[in-house]
Amino acid sequence: MHIENNSRTQRYHDLDFVRATAMLLGLLLHVCIFFMPPHKYFWGTGEYFGDVLDLQFLNFIHLFRMQLFFFMAGFFAELVIDRKGLHHFVNDRLKRIVLPFIIGLVLLMPLHILLVGKGGYYATTMDGLTLLEKLKPFLFFGILDPDGPLQDGLIHLWFIFYLIIFYVVYLCLRPLNRFPLIQKLCNWQSLIDFTVSHRWGFLLLGAFTFPLQYLLKTAFFPPSGFNVPIVSLTLYFVFYLFGVAFYRQRHLLAKLGDNAWYYFAFSVPFFILISEPTDRLDQSVSVVSSITTWTFIDLGSSSFALPAVWYEGIFHNGYHKVLIVLSRSVLCWSMCFAFIGLTHRYLSQPRKSIRYLADSAYWVYWVHLPITFKLSYMAQSVEGLNALTKSYLVLVFSSLLIFASYHWCVRYTWLGDYFMGCRKSKTDPNELQFKFPTFLRKVMLPAVSIGILIFCFGSLLHYNNEFKQPQVLVEAYVARQRSTLDAVDSIDGISDRHGNTPLHAAAKMPEGKRRYDTMPVLLSKCSNPNLQNDFGRTALFIAVKTGNKGDIEQLLGAGADINIGDRYGHTPAHAAAILVGNRNEKVSNSYFEILQILIRNGADLSATDYRDRTVQDCLMMFSGRKLEPALLPELRDSLSCTTPVSGDPPK
């Protein structure tokens, strides 16, 4: 039995739980990212035997979580305005959103960046620095370090920043709804009624948001900082507006409940299939995508700059990208509907445990990142445990610490007024069941039982991974412990699922962040430095793309072929010429120097890419710069070469 939806005093316990879960899932996501397979090279890499299940959890959560959160944010914002008025809404959001956000920027963000080490846990960017020297580049966004670049890291606070923008924009646009013409042009009510009332309506919504999602640089779009990509912001704002309009059609919650299992059954098979194609799509993009951006700030020079949107950086891979992005867009809506429908169907009635989770979610999300990240980093170096078990133990212990901090520092204190709306009283009889010792007794047996199952399953995954020698790939990238590479006689035959060898992995890491130079060690154990990954790229190509001049010199010295093109026909010289188009002058000049190095070492300037462009054509097209034969006499011989090196057009 459901409570009548037209009651202005009704509490939406189910949707409270949806909003809370969207935040609490961040706890799981930010543990999983440390224990993924070795082909996911990023600042958190360091687990030698990462497992695919952690990757699947991350892909699943990331597919719809933040869209769901903004959906619920719009719903509850309109609810507060409708019930308590605009003045109360503004005061409440200033107190509970804006003020904690400012405090988080001043206290939480610097703490987090110190723990991570700025460039990553295994980077050297902060080695040997004093505490003040470590703080200066990012404290107050670089104000204390005027020579440094604009600091844009918002860590997990980016979603709060987006939310504040949405509140401001919506409050500015809201008065326009009084005009009949605007009401007709923005008639969300009929769209919501149709798409929710019909089982297949989410397909229409997926088609509606598809253009925005297609314009993103990557199908798996990451979060951002203050320098907001306008397309990402617009896409999330659509979900916020949908939540606003859905509040006015909230009687349709019953329809979502009726169709919830249908949405879920539709989503799961496609979700399993979409992860790998998405990864390959993002890995296979042209190097032009590296200079494509929807942002308005050049972080390297702290200056405003127009978005640099290159056609090839967005439109690529033909119908494959269309199919993948459209599938993800549709799946996002179907999972949002499934999640809301299931909670409305089974959790509409008040439950104390669900209410506790809903009350704690905001605090948990605020403080979880430094704790989960630090514990995960420590667990990466623990031997004798499989990655899945490590991630589970980190999740359990970090959850205990975080919920303990909530129970003792927030729930019954003044902080509760900011993170819950109103603190609880310890003398309330309803609070007796939430004593922390009681909670521990309830969760201990299930936690241990689940842990045993996870250990068994994780051991099977670990056994299978050992034969692939992933530790060599990871070590080549993170440069954590040289003995790992010294123990291997040869790296021949070792590669990740995208065909990247240890040489590729090493070339992906910027040279200035390594604790030791992995490249000479790897070259001494490699018989062929010219192996190409699934996208036709050699380690030399990757080194050029990363901007590693030392790696380029070492690879060329080891016999790397300078004229091998990728699937777009882009040779390393093409890649350097394209990247000279970076809108940051310092970065642009660095790639121009790399281009000169390649030319001096015999790069074929007459080689053409899949659009019949030579290196000089790319240089002129993307940066407006030219190679002057008078400055580089070697060009005269290079320009006389007539043998093209062109790749097949990308499929």
N, C-alpha and C positions, 0 to 999 in steps of 0.2 A: 504494500500500500504506500502511495506517494503522497507527500504533503502537497496541498494545492499550490500551484505555482503563482497564483495571482495575489498571494498574501505579501504585503509590503514588509512584514516582520519575519518572514521565513529566513532561516539560516540554511545556506546551501552547504551542508556538511560534505556532500559528495564532491562538489567543485572546490571546496576548501582543500580537500585531500588531493585533488588533481593538481592544484597550484602548488601545494607542498611537495608532492612527488616530483614535479618538474624541477624543483630546486634540489631535492634530496638525491635525485639521480646524478647530480653533479659530483656527489661524493664517490659513487661507483666509477663514473667516467674518469675522474682525475686520479684514480688508482690504476685503472686498466691501461692508461696510456703509457705507463712505465714498463709494462710487461708484454708488449706486443712483439710480433715476429720481426726479424732483422731488416725486412725491406721497408719498414717505416722509420726512415732516418730523420730525426729531429732532435731538439735540445734535450729531451728526456730519455733518449736511447742510452742503454747501458746494461740491460738484462741480456745475458748471453743466449739463453734458451727460451726466448719469449714464445708464448703459445697463441694459437689462432683464436681460442675462445675469448680471451681478453680483447682481441681485435674485433670480434663479432659483437661483443657487448658494447664497445665504443661505437661501432657503426650503427647499431640499432638505436642507441640512446641519442646519438647526434642527428639521426634522420629526422626527428620530430620534436625533440625536447624543448628547445627554445621557442619554436613556433607555438607549441602548446602553452608555454608560459605566457607569451605575449597575448595569445588568445584569451587566457584567463585574466590577464592584467586588464585588458580592455573591458571584459565582462564586469569585474568587480569595481573598476573605476566608475563605470556608468551606474552600477548599483548604489555606490556611495553618493554620487551626485543626485540620483533620483530620490533616495531616502532621506539624506541629511543636508543636501544643498551644496552648491558650488563652493561656498566659503569654507564649510567644514572640510570638504575634499582637499582644497588647497592647503589648509593648515595641517591636515593629517599627513599629506604627502611631503610637505616641507619637514615635518618632524620625523617621520618614519623612513623616508627615502633620501631626501636631499642632505639632511644633516649627517646621517650615518655614512653617506657616500663621501662627503667632504672629509670626515674623520678617517675613513678607510684609506683615502688617498694619502693622507698625511702620515698615518701610522702603519696600516696593514700592508700597503703596497711596497714601501721601502723594506719592511721586514721580509716580505716574500722574495723580493729581488735579491736581497742579501743572502738568503738561504739558497736560492737557485744559483747564485754566482753570476748573475746578469746574462751571460751568453750561454748558459747551460751548466749542468752539474759537473761535467768533466772538462769545462773550458778553463782557459788560463787567464781570462780577461781581468780577474780580480786577485790573482796570485801576487803576494808580496806587497799589497796595498794596505795602508792603515784604514781604520774604520771610517775616518772622515773622508779619505780618498775614495773609498768604496761608495760612500753615500752621495758625494757631490754630483756625480753624473746624472742622478735620477731624482734626488730629493727636491721637491717642489718643481719637478719637471725641468731640471737643469739650470735653474736660476743661479745656483751657486757655482755653476760650471759653464760660463758663457761661451767658452771655446768648443764645447761639446755639441752634438746634434740635439735637436728637440726630442725630449723623451716622451714616448707615446704609450708606454706600457700601462694598461689598465688591469692586467691579469684577469681574474674572473669578474671584476667589477664593471666590465664593459656592458653587461646586460642592464645594470642599473643606470648607466649613462644613457643607453638607448631609451630606457623607460622614461627618464626625465625629459628627453627630447620629445617623446610621444605625448606625454602629458601636456607639454607646452604647446606643441603644434595642434593637438586636438582641441585644447581650450581656446586657441585662437580661431580655429575653423568652426567650432561649435555654433557660434551665433549665425553663421551663414545658412544653417539649416532652417532658419525661419522663412527664407525666401522660397516660394513655390517652385521656381525654376530649378534651384539647387536641389530641392527635394526630389524632383523628377529625374534629374541627372544622376543623383546619388541614391537611387532607390535600392538599398541593400535588402530591404525587407522581403521583397518578392524573390530575390536571388536566394536568400537564406531559406525561405519557405520551400522553394522548389528543391534545392540541393539537399536539405535535411529530410524532407518528406518522402523523397524518392531514394531507394537504396543505392542507385547508381549516381546520385547527385554529386558525390565527391569527385567523380571523373570530370565534371564541369568545373569544379573549383580548381582541380589540378591543371586543367587547360588554361584557366584564368591566370594562375600565378606562374605558369610555365615560362612566358616570355621573360619575366624578371629573373627567374632562376637560371634560364639559359644564358643571360647576359653576365652572370657571375664569372669571375676568372676561373674558378674551379667548381666542379659539381659538388665536392665535399667542402663547402665554404667554411673557413675558419672564423673565429671571432676577431675583433679589431680593438683599437684603442680610441683615443680622441679623434684621430684621423679617420673618420668614418667613411667607408665606401658607400656612396649614395645608393647604389643598387641594393646592397645588403640591407641598408636602413629602410628603404622603401618596401622591400619584401616583408620584413618583420612588421612594418607598420600596417600592411594589409591584414595580417593576422590580428593585430591589435584592434583595428577598425571592425573586423568581423566579430570579435568578441563584444565590442560595444553594441553592434547591431543585434547580435544574438541575445543580449540581455533583454531587448525589447520583444524578442520572439522566444522567450525562455520556456514557453509551454511546449516547444519542440524537443525539450530534453527527453520527454517520454519516447519520442520517435528514435532518438539516438540510443536509448536503452533497449528498445525493441530490436534494433538492427545491430547491436553491439557485436555479437558473436559473428555475424555476417562480415562486418568490417574487419574483424580480427582474422577470420579465416581467409579472407581475401589478401590481407597484408603479409602474413607470415611467409608463404611460399615465394612471393616476389621479393621480400626483404632478403631472404637467403640467397637469391640469385643476383641481386643488384649490387652487392658490395664489391665483388671482384671486378666487374666491368667499370664501376665508378673509379676504382683505384687505377686501373689501366688507362682510363680516359684522362685522368689528371696527370698521369706520368707521361703520356704520349703527346702532350701539347707541344706546339712549336715553341722555340726559344723566344719568339716574339711575345709570348705571354708574360715573360719576365719584365718587359718594359711597359706592359699594359696595366693600368690602374684606374680605378674610379674615385680615388681620393683627391683632396684639394690641397694637401700640404706635402712639400718635399721635406721628408724627415732629416735628410742629410744636411740641408742648409737652413732649416727652420723657416722656410719661406712658403708662401702660398703659391700654388701652381694648379693650372687647370688639369682635369683628368686626362690621362694619356691613353686613349682607347684605340688600339690598333685592330683592324678587322681580323687579322690572322690570330690575334690573341683571344678572340671570342668565338669566331665562326671557324670551326675545324671539325674533323672527323665525320663530316657528312651526317647521314641519318643516324649513325651510331650515337652521336652526342644528343641528337633530338630524342631518340628513344630512351636513353639513359636518364636524361634530365627530366623528361616528361614522366617517366616511371617514378622517379624520386619525388617529384612534385605531387603526383597522385597519391603515393604511399604516405607522404607527410599528412595529407588531409585524412586519409582513411585511418591512420594510426591515432590522430587527434580525436576523430569521431569515436573510434573503438575505445580509447582510454576514457573519454568522458562518458560514453554510453555504459560501459561496464561499471564504472563507479556509481553512476546514477541508478543503475539497476540493483546493485548489491550494497551500496554504502550510503543510501539517502537518509537513513535513520541515524540519530546521534549515537556515537560510540566514544567512550572516554579515551581509549587508546588511540583512535584515529584523530581525535581532537588534540591529543598531546603531540602527535607527529606534526599536525598542521601548525600548532603554536611554535614548535621548535624549529621548523624548516628554515625560516629566515635567518636566524642566528647560525644554524648549522652551515648554511651556504656561505655566510660571511667569513667564518673562521676556519673552514675546513682545509683550505688550500695549503697554507704553510705546513700543517700537520700531516696531511696525506702525502704531500710532495717529499717532505723530509724523511718520513718513514719508508716511503717507496724507494727513495734513493739509497737509503741504508740497506734495504732488503735486496737491492740489485747485486750487491757484493757478497751476499750470503751464499755459500756453497752447500750442496747436499739437499736442497729443497727445490722442487720444480716451480716454474714461474706461476702456475695457476694457484698453487698453495701459498706462495709468497703474497700474491695479490689478495687472496682471501684473508690471510692473517693481518695484512696491513689494513684492509677494510674493517675487520673486526676491532682491532686495537685503536685505530683512529676514531672509529665510531664511539667506542667507549669513552675516549678522552673528550671528544667533542660534546657528546650528550651529557657527560659529567659536568663539563663547563657550563652547559646550558642550565642544568638542574640547579647547580650551586651558585652560579653567578648571574643568571638572567631571570629565571622563572619567577623568583620571589623578590627580586630587587628592582631598583629604578630602571635598570636596563630593559626590563620587561615592558616598560611603557613605550620603548622605542622599537623593540623587535617583536612585540606581540600585540601592541595597542594598549594593553593594560596588564600589569603584573598580577600574579596569583597570590593567594594568601595561604600560608602553611597551615593555618588553623581550619581551613575548609575541609570538611569530612571527605569530600571527593578527591582530595589530594593524597590521602593515605596510601592508596594503591600505587602511587608514583614514587614512593621512597626508593632510592637507588639500590639498596641491598635487595629489595623485593624484585626489582627489575632484573638484576643480575641472576637471581635464582631462576627466574622464568626463562631467560634466554640462554643460559649456560648449556643445558642439555641439547637443545636444537642446534646451537652453534657448533658444539663438538661433533655432533652427528653429521651435520653438513660438511664440516671440515674433513672428516674421514673420507667421505665420498669424493670430495674435491681432490684430496691427496691421491686417491687411487686413480681417478680420471686424469689428473695432471701428470702422474707418473707415466701413464701410457703415452701422453703427448710428448713428454720429455724424452722418453726412450726413442720415439720416432725421430725427434729433432736431432738427437746426438749424431746420427749418421750423416746429417747434412752439414755438420761443422759450422753452425751459425755463429759460434763464438768468434770465429776468425773475421767474419763480416762485421760484427759489432765492434770488435777491438780495432779493426782497420779504421772505423769511423770515429770512435770516441777516444782512442789513444789513452786508455786507462791503465793498462798493465802489460808492458812489453813482453813479458814472459809468455803470454798467451800466443803471440805470433812466433816467438823464438821456438816454441815447442812444435811448430808445424814445419815439416820438411818442404812441402810444396803447396801452393794455393791453387794449382791447376785443378779444374773441375769443381771448384767451390763457387756457387752463385746463389742469389736469392730468387724468388719466384718471378722476378722481372728480368732475370739474366744479368743482373749487376754483379760483377766480380768484386773481390776485396779492393782491387785498384779503383773501381768505380766508387765504392763506399768511402775510401780514403779521400778521393778527389772531391767528394761532396762536402767535407768539413773544411771551413776556412782555415788557412794555415795558422793564423794568429791565435786560434783558440786551442791548438793541440798541446798536450802535455809533452809529447815527443813526436818526432817526424816519422810517421808510419810508412811513407812512400818508399824510401830506400830499402827498408826491411822487406816490403812486399815485392818490390822489383827483383830483389835477389832470390825470391822463391817463385818467380813467375817465368814461364817459358815464352809467353806471347802477350805483350802489352796492348795488342790491337783487337782483343776480343770485343765484340759489340753486344750490347744488351738487346732486349726485345724491340727496342725502338731505334736500333741502328747506331747507338751512340757509344763511342769508345771512352776509355778513362780520360784521354786527352781532351775530348769534347767536354766532359763533365768538369775537368779542371779549368778549362777556359770559361765555362758558364759560371763556375763558382768564383773565378777571379784569382786562382792560385798560381801566381807566376813561378814560384819555386817548383811546384808540381809539374808545370808545363816544361820547364827546363829539364827536370829529371826524366820525365817520360820521353821527351825527344832524345835525350842522351841514351836512353835504353832501347831506342829503335822504334818508337811509336810513329805510325804513319800519320803524317800531318794532313793528308787529303782525303780521309775516309768520311763520306757524308752519311747523315742519318736518314730516316725515312722521308724527310722533307728535302733531302739533297743538300742540307746545310753542313758544310765542313766546319772544323773548328774556326777557320778564318771567317766564314759566314756568321757563325755565332758571335764572335768578337765584334764584327762590324755592326750587327744588329744591336748588341748590347751597348755600343757606343751611344745609342739613342736613349739611354737612361737620362731622365730629366734632371738628375743631380750631376752637377758639373764635375765634381771630384770623382764620382764613380765612372762617369763617361770618359774622363781622361785616362783613368786606370785601364779601361777596356781598350782604349786607343793604343796605349802602350803595349798591351797584350797582342793586339793586331800587328803592331810593328815587329814584335818578337817572332810571331808566326811567319811574317813575310820574310824576315831575315833568315829563317830556317827552311825556306822553300815552299811556303804555302802557294798553291795554284790559284792565282787571282782570276783566271778565266773560267774556273769551275762554275757551273750554274746549278741553281737549286730547282725545286719543282715548279717554280714560276719563271724559269729561265733568267734568273737574276745572278749576276756575278757578285763577287765580294764588294766591289766598288759600287755596284748598283744598290746593294743593301745598305752600305755606309751612307750613301747620299739620301736614300729614301727614308731611313729611320733617324738620321742625325743631322742631315744637311751638310756633312763634312766631306772633304775630298782627300785623297792621297796625293801628295805632291811628289812627282818623280825627282824634282830637284833636291828635296829633303831626304829621299830614300833612293839612292842610285840603284839599289838592288831591284827596284821595281821594273827597270827596263828589261832585264832578263826574264822576270816573272811574267810580264805582260806579253812576251813573245810566245809563251806556251799556248797551244791551241787545243790541248786534250781536255775536254770537259769532264768533270766529276759530278754527275747529277743523280739524285735519287728518284725513285718512282714517286709519283704523287701519292700523298697519304690517302688511305682508303677510309 
